[in-house]
């Protein structure tokens, strides 16, 4: 289905074609890249600050989350996305070790610090209201708990603000209903976050 829809977007009359899914079509507006989609939807659904500087700050956080997601993917495909995991397993073991020991603490430590420094101090990443960056951080923590459960359990014990945000998002009524529904696609070894026990150290 995605392939059929995307092939239609490769026509010459599409002025701004996205590179690949995900993409959003809203009337005549066509947007690719998760961070750009969330920037667009955040304004329309009350998930972005009205203040321009704060709106850019939330976008910056989202772009940093995108960097983290890319690095998580590269733990199981460090050489190429066109090769099977089994074809790059020695490199994946090395990449995952660095990701677990250096990159996860660096990224998560940064989120912990900005939660602590939020001048409005409401347990969110920016301001006093929930933003799409908070929701994205929740999803990243979920994914990392799936892919690196041993490492992430230890990490979250050291980062109480990140852990509290993750728990608070999960308890929001509509989020909880979604998580308990069949609409929630379970993590699996075809997605970005994949569990290979040997990569969890």
C-alpha positions in Angstrom: 0.0 0.0 0.0 2.8 2.5 1.0 4.7 1.6 -2.2 1.6 2.2 -4.4 0.9 5.5 -2.7 4.5 6.6 -2.8 4.9 5.7 -6.5 2.1 8.2 -7.3 4.2 10.9 -5.6 7.0 10.3 -8.1 5.0 12.0 -10.9 6.6 15.1 -12.4 3.7 17.3 -11.4 4.4 16.9 -7.6 6.5 20.0 -6.9 7.9 19.0 -3.5 8.0 15.2 -3.5 9.1 13.5 -0.2 12.2 11.3 -0.4 10.4 8.3 1.3 7.7 7.6 3.9 6.6 8.7 6.3 4.9 11.6 4.7 1.6 13.6 5.3 -0.8 14.9 2.8 -3.2 17.6 4.1 -5.2 18.9 1.2 -2.6 20.5 -1.1 0.2 20.3 1.5 2.6 17.4 1.2 5.2 17.0 4.0 8.0 14.4 4.4 10.3 13.7 7.4 8.9 13.1 10.8 10.2 16.3 12.4 8.7 18.4 9.7 5.4 16.6 9.9 5.3 17.1 13.7 6.2 20.8 13.3 3.2 21.2 11.0 0.8 19.1 13.2 2.1 20.6 16.5 0.8 24.1 15.6 -2.6 22.7 14.5 -3.2 20.4 17.5 -2.0 22.5 20.4 1.2 20.5 20.8 3.7 23.3 20.1 4.3 26.6 21.9 2.9 29.8 20.4 6.1 31.7 21.1 8.4 31.5 18.1 11.6 30.9 20.1 10.0 28.1 22.1 8.5 26.6 19.0 12.0 26.5 17.4 13.4 25.0 20.7 10.8 22.2 20.5 11.8 21.6 16.9 15.4 21.4 17.9 14.6 18.8 20.5 12.7 16.8 17.9 15.7 16.9 15.5 17.9 15.7 18.3 15.4 12.8 18.9 15.6 12.1 15.2 19.4 11.8 15.5 19.0 9.4 18.4 16.6 7.2 16.4 19.0 7.1 13.5 21.8 6.0 15.8 19.5 3.3 17.3 18.8 2.0 13.8 22.5 1.9 13.0 23.2 -0.5 15.9 21.8 -3.4 13.9 22.6 -2.0 10.4 26.0 -0.3 10.9 27.3 -0.9 7.4 24.2 -0.7 5.2 20.4 -0.9 5.3 20.6 -3.0 2.2 22.4 -5.8 4.0 20.9 -8.3 6.4 21.7 -8.0 10.1 23.5 -11.3 10.0 25.8 -10.0 7.2 27.1 -7.2 9.5 26.8 -8.8 12.9 30.5 -8.3 14.1 30.2 -4.6 13.2 26.8 -4.4 14.9 28.2 -5.8 18.1 30.9 -3.0 18.1 28.4 -0.3 17.2 25.9 -1.4 19.8 28.5 -1.4 22.6 29.4 2.2 21.8 25.7 3.1 21.6 24.9 1.5 24.9 27.9 2.8 26.8 28.3 6.3 25.3 25.5 7.4 23.1 22.5 6.4 25.2 23.8 8.1 28.3 24.8 11.2 26.3 21.4 11.7 24.7 19.4 10.7 27.7 21.5 12.8 30.0 20.8 15.8 27.8 17.0 15.2 28.0 17.4 14.9 31.8 19.2 18.2 31.9 16.7 20.1 29.8 13.9 18.7 31.9 15.7 20.0 35.0 16.3 23.4 33.4 12.8 24.0 32.1 12.1 27.3 33.8 8.4 26.5 34.0 9.3 23.2 35.7 6.2 21.2 34.9 7.9 17.9 34.0 7.8 18.6 30.2 10.8 19.3 28.0 9.6 22.8 27.0 7.2 25.1 28.8 4.3 24.1 31.0 2.3 22.3 28.3 2.7 18.9 26.6 4.4 19.1 23.2 5.1 16.7 20.4 8.7 16.5 21.6 7.4 15.0 24.9 5.4 12.4 23.0 8.4 11.6 20.8 10.7 11.1 23.8 8.1 8.7 25.2 8.2 6.7 22.0 12.0 6.6 21.9 12.2 5.4 25.5 9.6 2.7 24.7 11.7 1.7 21.7 15.0 1.6 23.6 13.4 -0.4 26.4 12.4 -2.9 23.8 15.8 -3.0 22.0 18.1 -2.5 25.0 16.1 -3.5 28.0 19.0 -4.2 30.4 20.8 -1.0 29.5 17.7 1.2 29.6 16.4 -0.1 32.9 19.8 0.9 34.4 19.8 4.2 32.6 16.3 5.2 33.7 17.2 4.5 37.4 19.8 7.3 37.0 17.5 9.7 35.2 14.4 10.3 37.3 13.0 13.1 35.2 13.1 11.2 31.9 11.6 8.2 33.7 8.8 10.3 35.2 8.0 11.9 31.8 7.8 8.4 30.3 5.5 7.2 33.0 3.3 10.3 32.9 2.8 10.1 29.1 1.9 6.4 29.4 -0.8 7.2 32.0 -2.5 9.9 29.9 -6.0 8.5 29.3 -6.0 8.7 25.5 -2.4 7.5 25.2 -3.2 4.6 27.6 -6.2 3.6 25.5 -4.1 3.7 22.3 -1.3 1.6 23.9 -3.9 -1.0 25.0 -5.6 -1.1 21.6 -4.9 -3.2 18.5 -3.9 0.0 16.7 -0.6 0.0 18.5 1.9 -2.0 16.4 4.1 -4.1 18.6 7.8 -3.6 18.3 9.4 -6.2 16.1 12.6 -7.1 14.2 11.4 -5.3 11.1 11.3 -1.8 12.6 13.8 0.7 13.7 14.0 -0.6 17.2 15.0 -4.3 17.2 15.8 -6.6 20.0 18.8 -8.8 19.5 20.0 -10.1 22.9 23.6 -10.0 22.0 23.4 -6.3 21.2 22.1 -5.5 24.7 25.5 -6.5 26.2 
